[in-house]
Amino acid sequence: MDAYGHVNNVQFLRLLEDARVIGFEDWFGQDRSVLSEGILVARHEIEYLAPLLFRVPPIVVEMWATKIGGAGFDLAYEVRDGRPSAEGGEGDVVYARAETTLVLYDFATSTPRRMDDTLRAMLRAHSGEPVPFRWRRR
């Protein structure tokens, strides 16, 4: 939380990181070798849609793969309220949408590495539409 009483931009990046860790464990299970071989965050883009005030009830971060390339892929996220309005929550409030570009990386050679068919299939199983950023509608 920051001086204005809401979750600040740095904390949103931490929420996305937590979502990736949890999501990858869900997607890849115990076979995380594809990720432990080397992966880097190349880019983040976040669009803040509503202030997220400090609270005890959880929020939900939905995550899916979008663009899948030769050596990298994009992940999309939507940060939303985790409680329906009938339960005292804010219903379908979306606090932020974001996208992260990840690059598979060989640290021994300091170069990107090609994505194998196994990882490509796993990502496709969790793929969806690109993030509907407001600026893209122009």
Residue pairs with C-beta under 8 A, 6 or more apart in sequence:
1 7
1 8
1 11
1 54
2 8
4 51
5 53
5 54
6 51
6 52
6 53
6 54
7 15
7 51
7 52
7 53
7 54
7 95
9 46
9 48
12 46
12 48
12 52
12 79
12 96
12 98
13 44
13 46
15 59
15 61
15 79
16 44
16 46
16 61
16 77
16 79
16 98
16 100
18 61
19 61
19 63
19 77
20 63
20 75
20 100
23 63
23 126
24 32
24 35
25 32
27 122
27 125
27 126
28 34
28 35
28 122
34 116
34 118
34 119
34 122
37 104
37 106
37 113
38 104
38 105
38 106
38 107
38 113
39 102
39 103
39 104
39 105
40 102
40 103
40 105
41 100
41 101
41 102
42 72
42 101
42 102
42 103
43 99
43 100
43 101
44 98
44 99
44 100
44 101
45 98
45 99
45 100
45 131
45 133
46 96
46 97
46 98
47 96
47 97
47 98
47 131
47 133
47 134
47 135
48 95
48 96
49 94
49 95
49 96
49 97
50 93
50 94
50 95
51 95
52 59
52 79
52 95
52 96
57 82
57 83
57 88
57 89
58 82
58 83
59 79
59 80
59 81
59 82
59 95
60 79
60 80
60 81
60 82
61 77
61 78
61 79
61 80
62 77
62 78
62 80
63 75
63 76
63 77
63 126
64 75
64 76
64 126
64 127
64 128
65 73
65 74
65 75
65 76
65 123
65 124
65 126
65 127
65 128
66 73
66 74
66 75
66 76
66 99
66 127
66 128
66 129
66 130
66 131
67 73
67 74
67 130
68 74
68 115
68 120
68 123
68 124
68 127
69 115
70 114
70 115
71 103
71 104
71 112
71 113
71 114
71 115
72 101
72 102
72 103
72 104
72 112
72 115
73 101
73 102
73 115
73 123
74 99
74 100
74 101
74 102
74 130
75 99
75 100
75 102
76 97
76 98
76 99
76 128
76 129
76 130
76 131
77 96
77 97
77 98
77 99
77 100
77 131
78 94
78 96
78 97
78 131
79 94
79 95
79 96
79 97
79 98
80 92
80 93
80 94
80 95
81 89
81 90
81 91
81 92
81 93
81 95
82 89
83 89
83 90
84 91
85 91
97 131
97 132
97 133
98 131
99 130
99 131
99 133
103 112
104 112
104 113
104 114
104 115
104 119
105 111
105 112
105 113
106 112
106 113
130 136
